[in-house]
Amino acid sequence: MIIPFRKTRWAVRFTKQSPLIASFILLDGCSFRGAPSFALFGAYFPGWMLCGLIGILTTIGVRILFVATDLANDLPYGLFVCTSIGLIVALLVWLLWFGL
């Protein structure tokens, strides 16, 4: 014998508010202390911007190094290799500077 589910006020309210509760759980990573930033020329710049700039400069430097050593002709996907190296360096700088 199957007992039918009786909709109570609590169950109806919970099902209507469950997307709101889920969004609060997903936004838990945001904190009140703000994003990591640093003062540069009197203004505050976010840390991700500096790490992205370091990654871009690394990508350009790796590309110049590959062309100078003639390794660029041997790489089948040179753009993806250089971009991946720049991304790895940018993420390592973020991890080492700002921590987990």
Biopython code that builds the backbone (N, CA, C, O; Angstrom):
import numpy as np
from Bio.PDB.StructureBuilder import StructureBuilder

atoms = [
    (1, "MET", "N", (0.840, -1.174, 0.000)),
    (1, "MET", "CA", (0.000, 0.000, 0.000)),
    (1, "MET", "C", (0.894, 1.249, 0.000)),
    (1, "MET", "O", (1.768, 1.392, 0.855)),
    (2, "ILE", "N", (0.672, 2.128, -0.943)),
    (2, "ILE", "CA", (1.463, 3.338, -1.082)),
    (2, "ILE", "C", (0.721, 4.480, -0.416)),
    (2, "ILE", "O", (-0.451, 4.740, -0.687)),
    (3, "ILE", "N", (1.449, 5.156, 0.468)),
    (3, "ILE", "CA", (0.855, 6.298, 1.154)),
    (3, "ILE", "C", (1.137, 7.540, 0.323)),
    (3, "ILE", "O", (2.299, 7.835, 0.040)),
    (4, "PRO", "N", (0.107, 8.272, -0.075)),
    (4, "PRO", "CA", (0.350, 9.463, -0.899)),
    (4, "PRO", "C", (1.028, 10.567, -0.089)),
    (4, "PRO", "O", (0.819, 10.695, 1.117)),
    (5, "PHE", "N", (1.845, 11.359, -0.784)),
    (5, "PHE", "CA", (2.544, 12.478, -0.153)),
    (5, "PHE", "C", (1.564, 13.619, 0.084)),
    (5, "PHE", "O", (0.917, 14.110, -0.841)),
    (6, "ARG", "N", (1.474, 14.017, 1.309)),
    (6, "ARG", "CA", (0.565, 15.100, 1.653)),
    (6, "ARG", "C", (1.343, 16.413, 1.661)),
    (6, "ARG", "O", (2.305, 16.565, 2.414)),
    (7, "LYS", "N", (0.932, 17.345, 0.838)),
    (7, "LYS", "CA", (1.632, 18.624, 0.760)),
    (7, "LYS", "C", (1.256, 19.480, 1.969)),
    (7, "LYS", "O", (0.104, 19.870, 2.156)),
    (8, "THR", "N", (2.246, 19.746, 2.752)),
    (8, "THR", "CA", (2.047, 20.629, 3.889)),
    (8, "THR", "C", (2.549, 22.019, 3.520)),
    (8, "THR", "O", (3.181, 22.215, 2.482)),
    (9, "ARG", "N", (2.262, 22.948, 4.366)),
    (9, "ARG", "CA", (2.728, 24.314, 4.105)),
    (9, "ARG", "C", (4.248, 24.375, 4.077)),
    (9, "ARG", "O", (4.846, 25.097, 3.279)),
    (10, "TRP", "N", (4.863, 23.596, 4.972)),
    (10, "TRP", "CA", (6.310, 23.599, 5.022)),
    (10, "TRP", "C", (6.907, 23.051, 3.731)),
    (10, "TRP", "O", (7.879, 23.609, 3.222)),
    (11, "ALA", "N", (6.356, 21.989, 3.202)),
    (11, "ALA", "CA", (6.869, 21.387, 1.975)),
    (11, "ALA", "C", (6.688, 22.318, 0.789)),
    (11, "ALA", "O", (7.579, 22.421, -0.054)),
    (12, "VAL", "N", (5.564, 22.991, 0.709)),
    (12, "VAL", "CA", (5.323, 23.925, -0.393)),
    (12, "VAL", "C", (6.280, 25.103, -0.293)),
    (12, "VAL", "O", (6.829, 25.542, -1.304)),
    (13, "ARG", "N", (6.484, 25.618, 0.906)),
    (13, "ARG", "CA", (7.391, 26.750, 1.090)),
    (13, "ARG", "C", (8.827, 26.359, 0.763)),
    (13, "ARG", "O", (9.564, 27.129, 0.147)),
    (14, "PHE", "N", (9.221, 25.154, 1.180)),
    (14, "PHE", "CA", (10.585, 24.698, 0.914)),
    (14, "PHE", "C", (10.828, 24.522, -0.582)),
    (14, "PHE", "O", (11.893, 24.894, -1.076)),
    (15, "THR", "N", (9.876, 23.969, -1.306)),
    (15, "THR", "CA", (10.083, 23.773, -2.739)),
    (15, "THR", "C", (10.095, 25.096, -3.488)),
    (15, "THR", "O", (10.752, 25.209, -4.524)),
    (16, "LYS", "N", (9.392, 26.085, -2.992)),
    (16, "LYS", "CA", (9.421, 27.402, -3.655)),
    (16, "LYS", "C", (10.710, 28.146, -3.353)),
    (16, "LYS", "O", (11.197, 28.915, -4.182)),
    (17, "GLN", "N", (11.268, 27.919, -2.160)),
    (17, "GLN", "CA", (12.464, 28.664, -1.769)),
    (17, "GLN", "C", (13.756, 27.895, -2.005)),
    (17, "GLN", "O", (14.832, 28.419, -1.720)),
    (18, "SER", "N", (13.686, 26.687, -2.507)),
    (18, "SER", "CA", (14.908, 25.905, -2.685)),
    (18, "SER", "C", (15.879, 26.526, -3.694)),
    (18, "SER", "O", (17.085, 26.421, -3.470)),
    (19, "PRO", "N", (15.439, 27.175, -4.806)),
    (19, "PRO", "CA", (16.435, 27.840, -5.659)),
    (19, "PRO", "C", (17.153, 28.982, -4.939)),
    (19, "PRO", "O", (18.339, 29.219, -5.173)),
    (20, "LEU", "N", (16.439, 29.683, -4.072)),
    (20, "LEU", "CA", (17.065, 30.768, -3.316)),
    (20, "LEU", "C", (18.091, 30.207, -2.334)),
    (20, "LEU", "O", (19.180, 30.761, -2.187)),
    (21, "ILE", "N", (17.752, 29.131, -1.677)),
    (21, "ILE", "CA", (18.684, 28.503, -0.740)),
    (21, "ILE", "C", (19.906, 27.974, -1.490)),
    (21, "ILE", "O", (21.031, 28.111, -1.007)),
    (22, "ALA", "N", (19.703, 27.378, -2.649)),
    (22, "ALA", "CA", (20.821, 26.861, -3.441)),
    (22, "ALA", "C", (21.738, 27.993, -3.897)),
    (22, "ALA", "O", (22.957, 27.825, -3.928)),
    (23, "SER", "N", (21.169, 29.137, -4.249)),
    (23, "SER", "CA", (22.022, 30.256, -4.676)),
    (23, "SER", "C", (22.846, 30.796, -3.516)),
    (23, "SER", "O", (23.985, 31.214, -3.720)),
    (24, "PHE", "N", (22.297, 30.797, -2.300)),
    (24, "PHE", "CA", (23.078, 31.230, -1.146)),
    (24, "PHE", "C", (24.228, 30.277, -0.857)),
    (24, "PHE", "O", (25.313, 30.705, -0.464)),
    (25, "ILE", "N", (23.990, 28.990, -1.053)),
    (25, "ILE", "CA", (25.056, 28.017, -0.833)),
    (25, "ILE", "C", (26.150, 28.181, -1.883)),
    (25, "ILE", "O", (27.332, 28.059, -1.562)),
    (26, "LEU", "N", (25.778, 28.455, -3.128)),
    (26, "LEU", "CA", (26.769, 28.619, -4.183)),
    (26, "LEU", "C", (27.560, 29.919, -4.040)),
    (26, "LEU", "O", (28.702, 29.997, -4.492)),
    (27, "LEU", "N", (26.965, 30.940, -3.417)),
    (27, "LEU", "CA", (27.654, 32.217, -3.222)),
    (27, "LEU", "C", (28.448, 32.258, -1.926)),
    (27, "LEU", "O", (28.881, 33.330, -1.504)),
    (28, "ASP", "N", (28.640, 31.140, -1.304)),
    (28, "ASP", "CA", (29.330, 31.079, -0.031)),
    (28, "ASP", "C", (30.795, 31.459, -0.156)),
    (28, "ASP", "O", (31.405, 31.861, 0.836)),
    (29, "GLY", "N", (31.379, 31.347, -1.341)),
    (29, "GLY", "CA", (32.782, 31.667, -1.521)),
    (29, "GLY", "C", (33.085, 33.153, -1.422)),
    (29, "GLY", "O", (34.232, 33.527, -1.181)),
    (30, "CYS", "N", (32.093, 34.001, -1.602)),
    (30, "CYS", "CA", (32.292, 35.440, -1.484)),
    (30, "CYS", "C", (32.431, 35.804, -0.013)),
    (30, "CYS", "O", (31.676, 35.306, 0.822)),
    (31, "SER", "N", (33.365, 36.645, 0.302)),
    (31, "SER", "CA", (33.584, 37.011, 1.692)),
    (31, "SER", "C", (33.431, 38.516, 1.859)),
    (31, "SER", "O", (33.368, 39.267, 0.885)),
    (32, "PHE", "N", (33.375, 38.932, 3.102)),
    (32, "PHE", "CA", (33.192, 40.350, 3.392)),
    (32, "PHE", "C", (34.488, 41.132, 3.327)),
    (32, "PHE", "O", (34.467, 42.362, 3.282)),
    (33, "ARG", "N", (35.622, 40.436, 3.321)),
    (33, "ARG", "CA", (36.887, 41.160, 3.304)),
    (33, "ARG", "C", (37.243, 41.682, 1.922)),
    (33, "ARG", "O", (38.161, 42.493, 1.800)),
    (34, "GLY", "N", (36.562, 41.254, 0.897)),
    (34, "GLY", "CA", (36.783, 41.764, -0.450)),
    (34, "GLY", "C", (37.821, 40.967, -1.212)),
    (34, "GLY", "O", (38.437, 40.041, -0.684)),
    (35, "ALA", "N", (37.998, 41.343, -2.447)),
    (35, "ALA", "CA", (38.954, 40.658, -3.313)),
    (35, "ALA", "C", (40.363, 41.120, -2.975)),
    (35, "ALA", "O", (40.546, 42.249, -2.519)),
    (36, "PRO", "N", (41.365, 40.268, -3.190)),
    (36, "PRO", "CA", (42.749, 40.690, -2.951)),
    (36, "PRO", "C", (43.130, 41.832, -3.888)),
    (36, "PRO", "O", (42.963, 41.726, -5.103)),
    (37, "SER", "N", (43.627, 42.894, -3.337)),
    (37, "SER", "CA", (44.017, 44.044, -4.149)),
    (37, "SER", "C", (45.286, 44.657, -3.556)),
    (37, "SER", "O", (45.673, 44.357, -2.427)),
    (38, "PHE", "N", (45.908, 45.505, -4.333)),
    (38, "PHE", "CA", (47.125, 46.159, -3.890)),
    (38, "PHE", "C", (47.105, 47.601, -4.379)),
    (38, "PHE", "O", (46.469, 47.920, -5.383)),
    (39, "ALA", "N", (47.815, 48.474, -3.649)),
    (39, "ALA", "CA", (47.864, 49.889, -3.998)),
    (39, "ALA", "C", (48.954, 50.116, -5.035)),
    (39, "ALA", "O", (50.099, 49.703, -4.855)),
    (40, "LEU", "N", (48.579, 50.777, -6.119)),
    (40, "LEU", "CA", (49.526, 51.070, -7.177)),
    (40, "LEU", "C", (49.222, 52.477, -7.683)),
    (40, "LEU", "O", (48.138, 52.716, -8.215)),
    (41, "PHE", "N", (50.149, 53.398, -7.529)),
    (41, "PHE", "CA", (49.998, 54.793, -7.927)),
    (41, "PHE", "C", (48.771, 55.436, -7.279)),
    (41, "PHE", "O", (48.085, 56.239, -7.911)),
    (42, "GLY", "N", (48.498, 55.091, -6.044)),
    (42, "GLY", "CA", (47.402, 55.697, -5.305)),
    (42, "GLY", "C", (46.042, 55.082, -5.551)),
    (42, "GLY", "O", (45.059, 55.543, -4.970)),
    (43, "ALA", "N", (45.942, 54.066, -6.384)),
    (43, "ALA", "CA", (44.669, 53.406, -6.650)),
    (43, "ALA", "C", (44.809, 51.924, -6.336)),
    (43, "ALA", "O", (45.908, 51.370, -6.364)),
    (44, "TYR", "N", (43.685, 51.293, -6.037)),
    (44, "TYR", "CA", (43.700, 49.862, -5.720)),
    (44, "TYR", "C", (43.362, 49.057, -6.960)),
    (44, "TYR", "O", (42.338, 49.289, -7.602)),
    (45, "PHE", "N", (44.220, 48.118, -7.290)),
    (45, "PHE", "CA", (44.028, 47.252, -8.441)),
    (45, "PHE", "C", (43.815, 45.823, -7.948)),
    (45, "PHE", "O", (44.454, 45.397, -6.986)),
    (46, "PRO", "N", (42.929, 45.089, -8.595)),
    (46, "PRO", "CA", (42.707, 43.713, -8.150)),
    (46, "PRO", "C", (43.915, 42.830, -8.457)),
    (46, "PRO", "O", (44.645, 43.056, -9.422)),
    (47, "GLY", "N", (44.104, 41.827, -7.616)),
    (47, "GLY", "CA", (45.247, 40.937, -7.758)),
    (47, "GLY", "C", (45.191, 40.090, -9.012)),
    (47, "GLY", "O", (46.232, 39.753, -9.576)),
    (48, "TRP", "N", (43.979, 39.736, -9.463)),
    (48, "TRP", "CA", (43.880, 38.895, -10.655)),
    (48, "TRP", "C", (44.394, 39.622, -11.885)),
    (48, "TRP", "O", (44.879, 38.994, -12.826)),
    (49, "MET", "N", (44.288, 40.960, -11.878)),
    (49, "MET", "CA", (44.753, 41.723, -13.031)),
    (49, "MET", "C", (46.280, 41.656, -13.137)),
    (49, "MET", "O", (46.832, 41.531, -14.230)),
    (50, "LEU", "N", (46.940, 41.738, -12.004)),
    (50, "LEU", "CA", (48.400, 41.637, -12.011)),
    (50, "LEU", "C", (48.829, 40.232, -12.420)),
    (50, "LEU", "O", (49.769, 40.076, -13.200)),
    (51, "CYS", "N", (48.152, 39.207, -11.902)),
    (51, "CYS", "CA", (48.506, 37.828, -12.271)),
    (51, "CYS", "C", (48.244, 37.573, -13.752)),
    (51, "CYS", "O", (49.012, 36.860, -14.398)),
    (52, "GLY", "N", (47.183, 38.141, -14.293)),
    (52, "GLY", "CA", (46.915, 38.012, -15.728)),
    (52, "GLY", "C", (47.976, 38.697, -16.561)),
    (52, "GLY", "O", (48.385, 38.172, -17.596)),
    (53, "LEU", "N", (48.430, 39.865, -16.123)),
    (53, "LEU", "CA", (49.493, 40.576, -16.833)),
    (53, "LEU", "C", (50.794, 39.779, -16.799)),
    (53, "LEU", "O", (51.511, 39.715, -17.798)),
    (54, "ILE", "N", (51.101, 39.170, -15.653)),
    (54, "ILE", "CA", (52.297, 38.333, -15.556)),
    (54, "ILE", "C", (52.171, 37.134, -16.493)),
    (54, "ILE", "O", (53.151, 36.742, -17.126)),
    (55, "GLY", "N", (50.979, 36.549, -16.588)),
    (55, "GLY", "CA", (50.761, 35.429, -17.500)),
    (55, "GLY", "C", (50.910, 35.823, -18.955)),
    (55, "GLY", "O", (51.477, 35.071, -19.748)),
    (56, "ILE", "N", (50.409, 36.986, -19.312)),
    (56, "ILE", "CA", (50.544, 37.467, -20.697)),
    (56, "ILE", "C", (52.001, 37.733, -21.043)),
    (56, "ILE", "O", (52.468, 37.369, -22.123)),
    (57, "LEU", "N", (52.710, 38.365, -20.129)),
    (57, "LEU", "CA", (54.134, 38.625, -20.376)),
    (57, "LEU", "C", (54.932, 37.333, -20.454)),
    (57, "LEU", "O", (55.879, 37.233, -21.235)),
    (58, "THR", "N", (54.558, 36.343, -19.650)),
    (58, "THR", "CA", (55.216, 35.039, -19.727)),
    (58, "THR", "C", (54.950, 34.374, -21.065)),
    (58, "THR", "O", (55.854, 33.784, -21.657)),
    (59, "THR", "N", (53.713, 34.463, -21.548)),
    (59, "THR", "CA", (53.372, 33.877, -22.846)),
    (59, "THR", "C", (54.195, 34.503, -23.962)),
    (59, "THR", "O", (54.702, 33.798, -24.834)),
    (60, "ILE", "N", (54.328, 35.820, -23.936)),
    (60, "ILE", "CA", (55.124, 36.506, -24.955)),
    (60, "ILE", "C", (56.588, 36.106, -24.849)),
    (60, "ILE", "O", (57.249, 35.882, -25.863)),
    (61, "GLY", "N", (57.098, 36.016, -23.617)),
    (61, "GLY", "CA", (58.499, 35.617, -23.428)),
    (61, "GLY", "C", (58.772, 34.189, -23.878)),
    (61, "GLY", "O", (59.818, 33.907, -24.463)),
    (62, "VAL", "N", (57.831, 33.286, -23.605)),
    (62, "VAL", "CA", (57.999, 31.895, -24.038)),
    (62, "VAL", "C", (57.958, 31.810, -25.552)),
    (62, "VAL", "O", (58.722, 31.050, -26.147)),
    (63, "ARG", "N", (57.087, 32.571, -26.183)),
    (63, "ARG", "CA", (57.008, 32.568, -27.653)),
    (63, "ARG", "C", (58.314, 33.079, -28.265)),
    (63, "ARG", "O", (58.810, 32.508, -29.237)),
    (64, "ILE", "N", (58.868, 34.147, -27.701)),
    (64, "ILE", "CA", (60.140, 34.676, -28.191)),
    (64, "ILE", "C", (61.252, 33.651, -27.998)),
    (64, "ILE", "O", (62.103, 33.483, -28.872)),
    (65, "LEU", "N", (61.246, 32.967, -26.853)),
    (65, "LEU", "CA", (62.245, 31.938, -26.588)),
    (65, "LEU", "C", (62.113, 30.768, -27.563)),
    (65, "LEU", "O", (63.118, 30.243, -28.040)),
    (66, "PHE", "N", (60.885, 30.360, -27.858)),
    (66, "PHE", "CA", (60.679, 29.254, -28.805)),
    (66, "PHE", "C", (61.114, 29.631, -30.213)),
    (66, "PHE", "O", (61.688, 28.807, -30.926)),
    (67, "VAL", "N", (60.847, 30.865, -30.620)),
    (67, "VAL", "CA", (61.256, 31.295, -31.958)),
    (67, "VAL", "C", (62.775, 31.424, -32.026)),
    (67, "VAL", "O", (63.380, 31.070, -33.038)),
    (68, "ALA", "N", (63.401, 31.930, -30.955)),
    (68, "ALA", "CA", (64.859, 32.111, -30.955)),
    (68, "ALA", "C", (65.594, 30.775, -30.978)),
    (68, "ALA", "O", (66.666, 30.676, -31.575)),
    (69, "THR", "N", (65.044, 29.763, -30.350)),
    (69, "THR", "CA", (65.703, 28.454, -30.327)),
    (69, "THR", "C", (65.211, 27.540, -31.447)),
    (69, "THR", "O", (65.591, 26.371, -31.499)),
    (70, "ASP", "N", (64.387, 28.048, -32.323)),
    (70, "ASP", "CA", (63.829, 27.317, -33.463)),
    (70, "ASP", "C", (62.972, 26.125, -33.033)),
    (70, "ASP", "O", (62.788, 25.167, -33.783)),
    (71, "LEU", "N", (62.460, 26.210, -31.821)),
    (71, "LEU", "CA", (61.566, 25.172, -31.321)),
    (71, "LEU", "C", (60.130, 25.402, -31.787)),
    (71, "LEU", "O", (59.304, 24.491, -31.736)),
    (72, "ALA", "N", (59.839, 26.603, -32.233)),
    (72, "ALA", "CA", (58.486, 26.932, -32.678)),
    (72, "ALA", "C", (58.080, 26.132, -33.908)),
    (72, "ALA", "O", (56.897, 25.850, -34.099)),
    (73, "ASN", "N", (59.045, 25.765, -34.741)),
    (73, "ASN", "CA", (58.735, 24.972, -35.942)),
    (73, "ASN", "C", (58.424, 23.521, -35.609)),
    (73, "ASN", "O", (57.740, 22.845, -36.377)),
    (74, "ASP", "N", (58.915, 23.031, -34.476)),
    (74, "ASP", "CA", (58.708, 21.642, -34.094)),
    (74, "ASP", "C", (57.432, 21.426, -33.281)),
    (74, "ASP", "O", (56.954, 20.296, -33.177)),
    (75, "LEU", "N", (56.876, 22.489, -32.707)),
    (75, "LEU", "CA", (55.658, 22.356, -31.906)),
    (75, "LEU", "C", (54.433, 22.313, -32.814)),
    (75, "LEU", "O", (54.254, 23.209, -33.639)),
    (76, "PRO", "N", (53.584, 21.294, -32.682)),
    (76, "PRO", "CA", (52.413, 21.226, -33.562)),
    (76, "PRO", "C", (51.352, 22.270, -33.216)),
    (76, "PRO", "O", (50.687, 22.788, -34.113)),
    (77, "TYR", "N", (51.184, 22.583, -31.942)),
    (77, "TYR", "CA", (50.188, 23.566, -31.507)),
    (77, "TYR", "C", (50.883, 24.628, -30.664)),
    (77, "TYR", "O", (50.702, 24.683, -29.448)),
    (78, "GLY", "N", (51.672, 25.462, -31.312)),
    (78, "GLY", "CA", (52.487, 26.444, -30.601)),
    (78, "GLY", "C", (51.672, 27.466, -29.829)),
    (78, "GLY", "O", (52.047, 27.844, -28.719)),
    (79, "LEU", "N", (50.568, 27.916, -30.394)),
    (79, "LEU", "CA", (49.731, 28.908, -29.712)),
    (79, "LEU", "C", (49.173, 28.349, -28.412)),
    (79, "LEU", "O", (49.171, 29.029, -27.386)),
    (80, "PHE", "N", (48.699, 27.109, -28.459)),
    (80, "PHE", "CA", (48.127, 26.505, -27.261)),
    (80, "PHE", "C", (49.185, 26.184, -26.214)),
    (80, "PHE", "O", (48.926, 26.278, -25.014)),
    (81, "VAL", "N", (50.376, 25.806, -26.669)),
    (81, "VAL", "CA", (51.461, 25.507, -25.735)),
    (81, "VAL", "C", (51.900, 26.777, -25.013)),
    (81, "VAL", "O", (52.047, 26.779, -23.790)),
    (82, "CYS", "N", (52.108, 27.846, -25.758)),
    (82, "CYS", "CA", (52.535, 29.109, -25.147)),
    (82, "CYS", "C", (51.462, 29.670, -24.224)),
    (82, "CYS", "O", (51.771, 30.163, -23.139)),
    (83, "THR", "N", (50.205, 29.598, -24.648)),
    (83, "THR", "CA", (49.109, 30.089, -23.812)),
    (83, "THR", "C", (48.968, 29.250, -22.552)),
    (83, "THR", "O", (48.701, 29.790, -21.479)),
    (84, "SER", "N", (49.141, 27.958, -22.662)),
    (84, "SER", "CA", (49.050, 27.086, -21.490)),
    (84, "SER", "C", (50.168, 27.376, -20.491)),
    (84, "SER", "O", (49.935, 27.392, -19.282)),
    (85, "ILE", "N", (51.357, 27.600, -20.986)),
    (85, "ILE", "CA", (52.468, 27.936, -20.091)),
    (85, "ILE", "C", (52.201, 29.269, -19.391)),
    (85, "ILE", "O", (52.457, 29.395, -18.194)),
    (86, "GLY", "N", (51.697, 30.253, -20.113)),
    (86, "GLY", "CA", (51.357, 31.535, -19.499)),
    (86, "GLY", "C", (50.257, 31.403, -18.464)),
    (86, "GLY", "O", (50.317, 32.043, -17.414)),
    (87, "LEU", "N", (49.252, 30.583, -18.742)),
    (87, "LEU", "CA", (48.162, 30.366, -17.790)),
    (87, "LEU", "C", (48.658, 29.659, -16.540)),
    (87, "LEU", "O", (48.266, 30.008, -15.427)),
    (88, "ILE", "N", (49.514, 28.673, -16.719)),
    (88, "ILE", "CA", (50.071, 27.962, -15.566)),
    (88, "ILE", "C", (50.882, 28.905, -14.691)),
    (88, "ILE", "O", (50.775, 28.860, -13.465)),
    (89, "VAL", "N", (51.688, 29.752, -15.304)),
    (89, "VAL", "CA", (52.491, 30.706, -14.531)),
    (89, "VAL", "C", (51.591, 31.705, -13.805)),
    (89, "VAL", "O", (51.840, 32.030, -12.644)),
    (90, "ALA", "N", (50.548, 32.192, -14.478)),
    (90, "ALA", "CA", (49.639, 33.144, -13.839)),
    (90, "ALA", "C", (48.924, 32.515, -12.649)),
    (90, "ALA", "O", (48.773, 33.156, -11.609)),
    (91, "LEU", "N", (48.488, 31.278, -12.789)),
    (91, "LEU", "CA", (47.813, 30.612, -11.680)),
    (91, "LEU", "C", (48.774, 30.282, -10.539)),
    (91, "LEU", "O", (48.388, 30.340, -9.371)),
    (92, "LEU", "N", (50.018, 29.938, -10.866)),
    (92, "LEU", "CA", (51.007, 29.700, -9.812)),
    (92, "LEU", "C", (51.343, 30.985, -9.058)),
    (92, "LEU", "O", (51.520, 30.959, -7.840)),
    (93, "VAL", "N", (51.433, 32.100, -9.768)),
    (93, "VAL", "CA", (51.672, 33.385, -9.101)),
    (93, "VAL", "C", (50.513, 33.709, -8.175)),
    (93, "VAL", "O", (50.723, 34.160, -7.049)),
    (94, "TRP", "N", (49.287, 33.482, -8.643)),
    (94, "TRP", "CA", (48.106, 33.739, -7.801)),
    (94, "TRP", "C", (48.147, 32.850, -6.554)),
    (94, "TRP", "O", (47.896, 33.315, -5.442)),
    (95, "LEU", "N", (48.463, 31.578, -6.753)),
    (95, "LEU", "CA", (48.468, 30.640, -5.652)),
    (95, "LEU", "C", (49.563, 30.964, -4.643)),
    (95, "LEU", "O", (49.328, 30.904, -3.436)),
    (96, "LEU", "N", (50.753, 31.306, -5.120)),
    (96, "LEU", "CA", (51.859, 31.585, -4.214)),
    (96, "LEU", "C", (51.726, 32.942, -3.534)),
    (96, "LEU", "O", (52.148, 33.101, -2.388)),
    (97, "TRP", "N", (51.148, 33.918, -4.219)),
    (97, "TRP", "CA", (51.069, 35.268, -3.652)),
    (97, "TRP", "C", (49.874, 35.422, -2.719)),
    (97, "TRP", "O", (50.017, 35.942, -1.612)),
    (98, "PHE", "N", (48.705, 34.979, -3.149)),
    (98, "PHE", "CA", (47.498, 35.178, -2.368)),
    (98, "PHE", "C", (47.072, 33.954, -1.586)),
    (98, "PHE", "O", (46.164, 34.047, -0.760)),
    (99, "GLY", "N", (47.689, 32.820, -1.814)),
    (99, "GLY", "CA", (47.365, 31.615, -1.073)),
    (99, "GLY", "C", (46.049, 31.006, -1.510)),
    (99, "GLY", "O", (45.428, 31.442, -2.479)),
    (100, "LEU", "N", (45.641, 29.992, -0.772)),
    (100, "LEU", "CA", (44.415, 29.303, -1.110)),
    (100, "LEU", "C", (43.258, 30.087, -0.650)),
    (100, "LEU", "O", (42.116, 29.672, -0.841)),
]
sb = StructureBuilder()
sb.init_structure("model")
sb.init_model(0)
sb.init_chain("A")
sb.init_seg("    ")
for serial, (resi, resn, name, xyz) in enumerate(atoms, 1):
    if name == "N":
        sb.init_residue(resn, " ", resi, " ")
    sb.init_atom(name, np.array(xyz, "f"), 0.0, 1.0, " ", f" {name:<3s}", serial, name[0])
structure = sb.get_structure()
